[in-house]
Amino acid sequence: MCRNEAPVDLRIQAVGKLATYLRELREGAACTNAELAELLDVDVVTVRRAASGSMVPKRSFVQAWTELCGGKTDEAVALWRQARYQYRRITSGRPSTALPNPDLVSTPEMLSEALVELYERAGAPTYREMEQRGGQFGILPRNTARRIVLRQTLPVSEGQFRAFLDACEVRRTKAWIDARNRIVAMQHLRSADGNFGSFGLEATMMKLVKADSHSSLRWDVRSVIECEPTAAPAAWFDTVKPFTQTQMRCPTGQRPGRASPLIRSARPAVRV
């Protein structure tokens, strides 16, 4: 222990465990805080705070500290993830939840919750980092990653779903992809019976149907179904009636307009 260094703050157990690990590495390398700060090219206060247990340092800082002191990077990153997860959970007042078993995830809602939990357990990386880990080139845009984490959407394809898992450094990738594909198949079966789901006709319509209160556009379901043939029974093509903007529902119930985009379109007027 460096001279005049306070004991590790153990109020958040995982954070204190990480700080203890960093102190042990520093002592094993026979470095003082000042020497370590100079080697890491940071202020000595940054080093003291990282070893205090009162906050969670950045992942890159923990990795650099570990490599410099001859520690195991994988072990340090695992401790950092646990510290970051517990710190965010306690400071935000979010209850602790167990990571769902992918074999038991059966609905889009459960899948959305599971993805958020995977994100939190990965240390809540920035959306820029997720875009980079996901492969860039538009596979997982940072704005899409943000909307997935905020439970506003789900990955639109298996490739994007896999990119999200890679961005969260998930190991059981195949099990989660199987869970996603199983839910997609179930949603398409429900769509065939007229019960739309997050992966079926309704999701397609939410993307394609746009309304303007100053226009006289009329939309019919056939134009949307043709974009996703498996989302509805073939009998709809000849029986569905067109519907107008007034039959579409806005987020707050008012008439659609530029300031109030549609979030859900109406179901067809006639169905067989």
Secondary structure, 3 states (H helix, E strand, C coil): CCCCCCCCCCCCHHHHHHHHHHHHHHHHCCCCHHHHHHHHCCCHHHHHHHCCCCCCCCHHHHHHHHHHCCCCHHHHHHHHHHHHHHHHHHHHCCCCCCCCCHHHCCCHHHHHHHHHHHHHHCCCCCHHHHHHHCCCCCCCCHHHHHHHHCCCCCCCCHHHHHHHHHHCCCCCHHHHHHHHHHHHHHHHHHHHCCCCCCCCHHHHHHHHCCCCCCCCCCECHHHHHCCCHHHCCCCHHHHCCCECHHHCECCCCCCCECCECCCECCCCCCCC
